[in-house]
């Protein structure tokens, strides 16, 4: 439970960045930290340096939300390059095999159809996934390869069409959080027998946040410091899929004090375990709550405060 309330004068909110190629997600965090003069900045959904597009950055008190965020669908536009494999599963790696036997478009499209649905994916060695307290890419750079357990991911849709040069295909992918597009490209190439890598990647959407909401780091830094807080979206947007409880003044005061509020008192019916957005009588979001079971019945209690 989080009952320690933070300084509300500091900037706080969600910054959707259109990440540029060549930068790591941590590079973006450092830029945002300097721009807002804050140490407390985090991000959700790491993007590889080669990738561009939507990176959700949590600024100030919003950083406390990271552990409570549900896994969202991701939308990507990727370039699949057939006829080559690398040790990183993308074009930045060392070439491990090449093939001139590139199948026709229909065979590629048919292969892609086979990846729609729930599939098992083995995380690549060049990834931020940890094993024994170390990130896999740290081990890979030392020439160490370890066995990785396949995990289930879901591809909701996968559209394929020829791209600019022979052997290149543009993939439009909607997938579950945790899906490696590099690995998807490599697996498609493996299925076709010619090998494949990811040549480019752009994330166009992450959950409810799309490129239409994004700003670049250049724009951020060019914005006068006093205007930068206006670029932040409200923290509540992170929980937009959850029910919203607007409480009368008496109960919102009790809730802010850490008390549980029995659902019968506010004439609400929700299942135990349901998380909710808590708002005061004026409609101001102040905390993430959860419905819990008590001897006298179900009650909602704040589990993470974002405003006093």
C-alpha positions in Angstrom: 0.0 0.0 0.0 1.2 3.5 -0.8 0.2 6.0 1.9 3.2 8.4 1.5 2.0 11.3 -0.7 4.5 13.1 -2.8 5.3 16.7 -3.6 2.5 17.8 -6.0 4.4 20.8 -7.3 6.7 18.7 -9.5 5.7 17.9 -13.1 3.8 14.6 -13.3 2.2 12.7 -16.1 2.6 10.6 -19.2 4.9 11.7 -22.1 4.5 9.8 -25.3 7.8 10.0 -27.2 8.3 9.2 -30.9 11.7 7.6 -30.3 14.3 8.2 -33.0 16.5 5.4 -34.4 19.9 4.9 -32.7 18.7 5.8 -29.2 18.1 3.3 -26.5 15.0 3.5 -24.3 17.3 4.5 -21.4 18.8 7.3 -23.6 15.3 8.7 -23.9 14.7 8.5 -20.2 17.9 10.5 -19.5 16.8 13.2 -22.0 13.4 13.5 -20.3 15.1 13.6 -16.8 17.2 16.5 -17.9 14.3 18.3 -19.6 12.1 18.2 -16.5 14.9 18.4 -13.9 13.6 15.1 -12.3 15.3 11.9 -11.4 12.0 10.0 -11.1 11.4 9.1 -14.7 10.7 5.6 -16.2 9.3 4.0 -19.3 7.2 1.1 -20.3 7.8 -1.3 -23.2 11.5 -1.2 -24.2 12.3 -0.4 -27.8 15.5 -1.6 -29.5 17.9 1.1 -30.7 17.1 0.2 -34.3 13.4 0.8 -33.7 11.4 4.1 -33.8 8.0 5.1 -32.6 5.8 5.1 -29.5 7.7 4.9 -26.2 5.6 5.7 -23.1 7.6 7.7 -20.6 6.4 8.1 -17.0 7.3 11.4 -15.4 7.3 12.3 -11.7 4.6 10.6 -9.7 3.4 8.8 -12.8 6.5 6.5 -12.5 4.8 4.9 -9.5 2.2 3.5 -11.9 4.6 1.2 -13.8 4.0 -1.9 -11.6 0.3 -1.7 -11.9 0.0 -1.3 -15.7 -1.7 -4.1 -17.5 -0.1 -5.6 -20.6 -1.4 -3.8 -23.7 -1.6 -4.6 -27.3 1.2 -3.3 -29.4 1.0 -2.2 -33.1 4.1 -2.3 -35.3 5.2 -1.7 -38.8 8.3 -3.9 -39.6 10.4 -4.7 -42.5 11.2 -8.4 -42.9 14.3 -9.1 -45.0 14.5 -12.7 -46.3 17.7 -14.6 -47.4 19.8 -13.7 -44.4 20.2 -14.6 -40.7 22.2 -12.8 -38.0 23.1 -13.4 -34.4 20.8 -10.6 -33.3 17.9 -11.5 -35.6 18.1 -8.0 -37.1 20.3 -6.2 -39.7 22.6 -4.8 -37.0 24.1 -8.2 -36.2 26.8 -10.5 -37.6 25.6 -12.5 -40.6 25.4 -16.2 -39.8 23.9 -17.5 -43.1 22.7 -16.3 -46.5 20.4 -17.8 -49.2 19.5 -16.7 -52.7 16.5 -19.0 -52.7 13.8 -16.4 -51.9 10.3 -17.8 -52.1 7.5 -15.9 -54.0 5.1 -13.5 -52.3 2.3 -16.0 -52.0 4.5 -18.4 -50.0 5.6 -15.6 -47.7 2.0 -14.4 -47.1 0.9 -18.0 -46.4 3.7 -18.4 -44.0 2.7 -15.3 -42.1 -0.9 -16.5 -41.7 0.5 -19.5 -39.8 1.8 -17.2 -37.1 -1.5 -15.5 -36.2 -2.9 -16.7 -32.9 -1.1 -17.9 -29.8 2.4 -19.0 -30.5 5.6 -19.9 -28.6 8.6 -17.6 -28.9 12.1 -18.1 -27.6 13.4 -14.7 -26.4 16.6 -13.7 -28.4 20.0 -13.6 -26.7 20.2 -10.0 -27.6 17.4 -8.8 -25.4 16.9 -7.1 -22.1 15.4 -10.2 -20.6 17.3 -11.3 -17.5 18.8 -14.6 -16.5 20.6 -15.0 -13.2 20.4 -11.3 -12.6 22.1 -10.4 -15.8 20.5 -9.1 -19.0 20.8 -11.6 -21.9 22.4 -9.0 -24.2 25.2 -8.6 -21.6 25.9 -12.3 -21.8 25.6 -12.4 -25.6 28.3 -9.6 -25.9 30.7 -11.8 -24.0 30.0 -14.7 -26.4 27.8 -16.6 -23.8 24.7 -18.3 -25.0 22.3 -19.8 -22.5 19.2 -21.9 -23.0 16.0 -19.8 -23.0 12.6 -21.1 -22.2 9.9 -20.4 -24.9 7.1 -18.2 -23.8 3.6 -17.8 -25.1 2.7 -14.6 -27.0 -0.2 -13.8 -29.2 -0.3 -12.3 -32.7 -3.7 -10.8 -33.2 -3.1 -9.8 -36.8 -0.3 -10.0 -39.3 -0.5 -8.5 -42.7 2.3 -8.8 -45.3 3.0 -7.0 -48.6 6.1 -6.6 -50.8 8.4 -3.7 -49.8 10.9 -1.7 -51.8 13.4 -4.3 -52.8 13.3 -8.1 -53.7 13.2 -10.2 -50.5 11.9 -7.3 -48.4 8.3 -7.4 -47.0 6.4 -4.9 -45.0 4.6 -6.5 -42.0 1.8 -4.8 -40.1 1.6 -6.6 -36.7 -0.8 -6.3 -33.8 0.5 -8.4 -30.9 0.5 -9.0 -27.2 3.0 -7.2 -24.9 6.3 -9.2 -24.7 6.4 -10.2 -28.4 9.7 -9.9 -30.1 9.3 -8.7 -33.6 12.9 -9.6 -34.4 12.2 -13.2 -33.4 8.9 -13.2 -35.4 10.9 -12.2 -38.5 13.5 -14.8 -37.8 10.9 -17.5 -37.3 9.1 -16.6 -40.6 12.4 -16.8 -42.4 13.1 -20.2 -40.8 9.7 -21.5 -41.8 10.3 -20.5 -45.4 13.8 -22.1 -45.3 15.7 -19.1 -46.5 16.2 -17.3 -43.2 15.0 -13.8 -42.3 15.8 -10.8 -40.2 14.2 -7.6 -39.1 15.5 -4.7 -41.2 13.4 -1.9 -39.6 10.8 -1.5 -36.9 8.3 1.3 -36.0 5.9 1.0 -33.1 2.7 2.9 -34.1 0.7 2.2 -31.0 1.0 0.9 -27.4 -2.4 0.3 -25.7 -4.3 3.6 -25.8 -1.3 5.6 -26.8 -0.5 6.3 -30.5 1.8 8.3 -32.7 -0.9 11.0 -32.9 -0.2 11.8 -29.2 3.6 11.6 -29.5 6.3 14.3 -29.5 10.0 14.0 -30.3 12.9 14.7 -28.0 13.9 17.6 -30.3 10.5 19.2 -29.8 10.6 18.5 -26.1 14.0 20.2 -25.8 13.0 23.1 -28.0 9.9 23.8 -25.8 10.6 26.4 -23.1 11.0 24.7 -19.7 7.9 26.4 -18.2 5.8 25.0 -21.1 7.0 21.4 -20.9 4.5 20.3 -18.3 1.8 21.0 -20.9 3.2 18.1 -23.0 2.3 15.6 -20.3 -0.9 13.6 -20.4 -2.8 13.0 -17.1 -1.7 9.9 -15.2 -5.2 8.6 -15.2 -4.9 7.9 -18.9 -2.7 4.9 -18.0 -5.8 3.3 -16.4 -8.5 4.3 -18.9 -9.7 0.7 -19.3 -10.7 0.5 -15.6 -14.0 1.5 -14.0 -14.1 5.0 -12.5 -15.5 5.6 -9.1 -16.4 9.2 -8.3 -16.9 9.5 -4.5 -18.9 11.9 -2.4 -16.7 14.3 -0.4 -17.0 12.4 2.9 -15.9 9.1 1.4 -13.2 10.6 -0.7 -11.7 12.1 2.4 -11.8 8.8 4.2 -10.3 7.0 1.2 -7.5 9.6 1.0 -6.8 8.8 4.7 -6.3 5.1 3.8 -9.7 3.8 4.9 -11.6 1.2 3.0 -14.9 2.3 1.6 -17.7 -0.4 1.7 -19.4 -0.6 -1.7 -22.8 -0.8 0.0 -22.1 2.7 1.4 -21.7 4.2 -2.1 -24.2 2.0 -3.9 -21.7 0.3 -6.2 -21.4 -3.4 -7.1 -18.0 -4.6 -8.3 -16.3 -8.0 -8.0 -13.5 -8.6 -5.5 -10.1 -8.0 -7.1 -11.4 -5.4 -9.5 -9.1 -2.4 -9.8 -10.7 1.0 -10.2 -9.8 4.7 -10.8 -10.7 6.7 -7.7 -11.9 10.3 -8.2 -13.2 12.9 -5.7 -16.5 14.7 -5.7 -15.1 17.2 -8.3 -14.0 14.4 -10.6 -10.3 14.7 -9.9 -8.5 11.4 -10.1 -6.4 10.8 -7.0 -5.6 7.1 -6.7 -5.7 3.6 -8.1 -8.0 1.4 -5.9 -8.9 -2.2 -5.6 -12.0 -4.0 -4.3 -11.1 -6.3 -1.4 -13.1 -8.7 0.7 -13.7 -7.8 4.4 -15.8 -9.5 7.1 -18.6 -6.9 6.6 -18.5 -7.2 2.8 -16.6 -6.0 -0.2 -14.9 -2.6 0.0 -12.6 -0.5 -2.2 -9.3 0.8 -0.9 -6.6 3.0 -2.4 -3.5 1.0 -3.3 -1.5 3.7 -5.0 -2.0 7.5 -4.5 -1.2 10.0 -7.2 -2.6 13.2 -5.8 -3.3 14.4 -2.3 
